[in-house]
Amino acid sequence: TVIEKTPEQLAAEQALIDNLFAATIAAAGQVGTGTSAAATSQVLSTVSTLSANPETLSEDSQSGALGLMSSVVGGASEQGIDPDTAASTASTVSSLLDASLFSGGGDADTELGGQMAGTVGGLATAMIAKAYGGQSQSVVSDNLELTAFRTDCGTRDSAFGLSTGGGVTGMPASAMDSAGGGSCDAAARRRGRTRRRLQDDDIADVDVKVAQLKNVYASESDSTNSDLVQIEMGAGGSTVKVDGLDEPIVLVIGFEAYDRTLAPGFEPEKVIDTCYNRSQILNVNCSVPTTFNCSVPQFVETQYGNKTLLAPKKTGEPCPGSPKGEPVAVTVTC
């Protein structure tokens, strides 16, 4: 049984979380999150715990959580963060994206969305701070998917996407060369596939970060919040701006199949057909191609109870479910 809280109880809980957030923000500056992985993990874990229920977060707590998370994650770009801390941070991002500042349906706030996108980019950098070329890390939560790749000459031509699918992109060679400070020849690609540590004068590893966030505004002119897909490139822990590409960056985005039941004014059709035996496959005359397998039992509810109807094995042949070998009428909703 779920007992709903009174407005007074909700207000008291919100005030308590506000106080805890204020204390956490004050303490974070004293524990050395920029140099201590343990302190970073502890602060981000605390923020995740306090943010677990979006409905109890005031706008002050949401802003404070986002600011603190952004600062701590940015400070961990060199020392890195472990997978558990990355997962708890992704959980915080997901909770904040469900809270009122992002999902409240107000005016578009691109500055807030930009801060969240920057925080996610910082998280990606920290996730692979200690990675070798060819390694990647991913986190997935309800409102965030993030994958960070560290590529060397052996893995530059990979396709980059999210761990749950939905689309990929191949970064053009000119972009990778610009970010890595040079092009990879055949020898460099062979070295990249056989070892992990960079050697002197090697082409730099290039980081590629792919993220998808929900409830983020794309622009001030678009008042509808929606998914944001972002791709960043960088080297040495910083984002690299690439201009004048010889080739375009091409995104292949997978879309879900069209669901006509979601169209305005949709009304389902009902078509009646007949199964004479179980080997039949009915081609039902719906507005979209529809079939029905006559070997499937039909369950009918009557005032005397439920009844199971089954077409004969052979046309006209008596059998359990059809004692007289009678055909079964089938109603298909489409």
C-alpha positions, 0 to 999 in steps of 0.5 A: 500500500502506498501512502500519499504524503500530505503537503506539510510532509512534502514541504518538510522533506523538501526543506530537509533536502535543501539543508542537506544539499547546502551542507554538501556543497559547503563541504565539497570545497573542503575535501579536495575532490580535484585531487582525491578519487575517494572524495570525488566518489563520496561527493557524487554518491551523496548528490545521487542519494539526495537527488533520487526523488525528483519530486522532492527537489526544489529549484534551488536544490536542482540548481545546486546539484547541477552546479556541484556535479558539474564542478566535481566531474570537471575536476576529475577530468585528469584523475578519472572516476570509477564505473560505480561513480559514473553510474551514480552520476548518470543516475543523478543526471537522470533524476535532474532531467525528470525534475521541474527545471527540465520537465516542468513544461516552462519556457525553453532554457538553453543555458540550463540545457547547455550546462547539463550537456557540458556536465555530461561531456565532463563525465565522459572525459572522466570516464576514460581519463585513464583509458588506453587507445581502443577502450571505451566506457558506457553508462545508461540511465532512464534519461541518459545514455553515454558512451566515451571512446578513446581511439588510437590509430588502430581504432580511428575508423570505428563506428561510434554509437550508444550501447543500446543502439539506435544509430551510429556515426563514422567520424571522417578521417579529416576530423580525426586527423585534426583532433589527433594532430596528424594522420595515421599511416599503415605502420601507425595503424598496425602499432595501434592494434598491437599495443596500448601505450602511446610512444614518443612522436606517436599520433595522439589518441582521439576521444569521441563522446556520444550522448543522448539526453532527454528533456533538454531544449535544442534552441530558444525558438523551439519550446518543445523539450526533446531528446538531445544527441551530442557528439564531442571530439577531443584529445588530452582531455579537452574538447577540440573544435574542428573546422573546414572538414574535407568530408562531412560528418554523417549521422545514421539515426535509427527511427522506430517503426511508424505506429499508426495507432498513435495518429490523430483520429485513429479508430481500430477496424474489426474484420471477421474471417473464418478458420476452417482448419488449423493449417490456415493462415488468414490474410486479413483485409486490414488497411495494413497487411495483417495475418492470423494463424488459425492454430491459435485458440480463441478464448470467448467470454460468455455469461456462463463462463469462458470457452475455448474454441479451436479450429479442426485439425482438418476441415470438417473433422471433429476434435477436442475444441471443435466436437462437430468439426465446425469452423471457427469465426475469427474477429481481428482488430487492426 
